[in-house]
Amino acid sequence: MTQDPLYILLGILLAALILGWFYFRKPGAPETQRADLQLEGEFRPVRLRVHSGIPLHLHVHRLEGEPEDEWFLVPELGIREPLPPYMTTVVHFEPLNAGEFKIACGRGGARGTLVAERSD
């Protein structure tokens, strides 16, 4: 029984196309991003850099129990989230436009900046 060389050639070409697609394709942009922010009298880091245009899950780790730090605020974006003492709160942001956004705790004792940069 002889095999048709055309089918063998087509099989090799198909395998090469599939392997080439996986090898040469460019990875897409991430669907979401995560960033971490600590609050213990002040925000760390004070300037938090993220990518614009990608939804953000910001994990705010409150490491103290001071009553004036019970809220996480981003006034320009209308965000006001409670921060229970000694817990992590995840704040979800829609895709941000590039720019700088002031962040603060409840009474403004801790301040910082969220910097959304273009990911070209």
C-alpha positions as CSV (number, residue, x, y, z in Angstrom):
1,M,0.0,0.0,0.0
2,T,1.6,3.3,-1.1
3,Q,0.8,6.6,0.6
4,D,0.0,9.6,-1.4
5,P,2.9,12.1,-1.1
6,L,0.4,15.0,-1.4
7,Y,-1.2,14.0,2.0
8,I,2.2,13.7,3.7
9,L,3.1,17.2,2.4
10,L,-0.2,18.7,3.5
11,G,0.2,17.2,6.9
12,I,3.7,18.6,7.3
13,L,2.5,22.1,6.1
14,L,-0.4,22.0,8.5
15,A,1.9,21.1,11.4
16,A,4.3,23.9,10.4
17,L,1.5,26.4,10.3
18,I,0.2,25.4,13.7
19,L,3.6,25.5,15.3
20,G,4.4,28.8,13.6
21,W,1.2,30.4,14.9
22,F,2.1,29.6,18.5
23,Y,5.8,30.6,18.1
24,F,5.3,33.9,16.1
25,R,2.1,35.3,17.5
26,K,2.3,38.4,19.6
27,P,0.9,38.2,23.1
28,G,-2.2,40.3,23.6
29,A,-2.6,43.0,26.3
30,P,-3.5,41.6,29.8
31,E,-7.2,41.5,30.6
32,T,-6.7,42.9,34.1
33,Q,-3.9,44.1,36.3
34,R,-3.2,43.9,40.0
35,A,-1.4,46.4,42.2
36,D,-0.8,46.5,45.9
37,L,-0.9,49.5,48.3
38,Q,-0.1,49.5,52.0
39,L,-1.6,51.9,54.5
40,E,0.1,52.3,57.9
41,G,-0.1,55.9,58.7
42,E,0.9,56.7,55.1
43,F,0.5,55.0,51.7
44,R,3.3,52.8,50.4
45,P,4.2,53.4,47.7
46,V,3.3,57.1,47.7
47,R,3.2,57.1,43.8
48,L,1.6,53.9,42.5
49,R,2.2,53.3,38.8
50,V,-0.3,51.2,36.7
51,H,-1.2,50.9,33.0
52,S,-4.0,52.9,31.6
53,G,-6.7,51.3,29.6
54,I,-6.6,48.0,31.5
55,P,-9.0,47.2,34.4
56,L,-7.3,47.4,37.8
57,H,-7.7,45.4,41.0
58,L,-6.0,47.4,43.7
59,H,-5.3,45.5,46.9
60,V,-5.2,48.0,49.7
61,H,-3.6,46.4,52.8
62,R,-4.5,48.4,55.9
63,L,-1.9,47.5,58.5
64,E,-3.3,49.6,61.4
65,G,-6.5,50.6,63.2
66,E,-6.4,54.4,63.3
67,P,-10.0,55.7,63.0
68,E,-9.0,58.5,60.5
69,D,-7.8,55.9,58.0
70,E,-11.1,54.1,57.6
71,W,-11.8,55.1,54.0
72,F,-10.0,54.9,50.7
73,L,-10.7,57.8,48.5
74,V,-10.0,58.7,44.9
75,P,-12.2,61.9,44.6
76,E,-11.5,62.5,40.9
77,L,-13.0,59.1,40.1
78,G,-15.8,59.1,42.6
79,I,-14.3,56.2,44.6
80,R,-15.0,55.9,48.3
81,E,-14.3,52.4,49.8
82,P,-14.3,51.4,53.5
83,L,-11.0,50.0,54.8
84,P,-11.6,47.7,57.7
85,P,-8.6,47.7,60.2
86,Y,-5.9,45.0,59.6
87,M,-7.5,43.7,56.5
88,T,-7.1,43.8,52.7
89,T,-9.7,45.5,50.6
90,V,-9.8,45.0,46.8
91,V,-10.9,48.2,45.0
92,H,-11.9,47.6,41.3
93,F,-11.2,50.3,38.7
94,E,-12.5,50.4,35.2
95,P,-9.9,51.1,32.6
96,L,-8.3,54.3,33.5
97,N,-7.3,57.1,31.1
98,A,-3.7,58.1,31.3
99,G,-3.1,60.7,34.1
100,E,-2.5,61.2,37.8
101,F,-5.2,60.7,40.4
102,K,-4.9,61.8,44.0
103,I,-5.6,59.1,46.6
104,A,-6.3,59.7,50.3
105,C,-7.5,58.1,53.4
106,G,-10.7,59.2,55.2
107,R,-9.5,62.4,56.8
108,G,-6.7,63.1,54.4
109,G,-3.8,62.2,56.7
110,A,-2.4,59.7,54.3
111,R,-2.0,60.9,50.7
112,G,-0.6,59.5,47.5
113,T,-0.9,59.5,43.8
114,L,-2.2,56.8,41.4
115,V,-0.3,57.2,38.1
116,A,-2.0,55.6,35.1
117,E,0.6,55.4,32.2
118,R,0.1,54.4,28.6
119,S,1.4,51.0,27.8
120,D,2.6,51.5,24.3
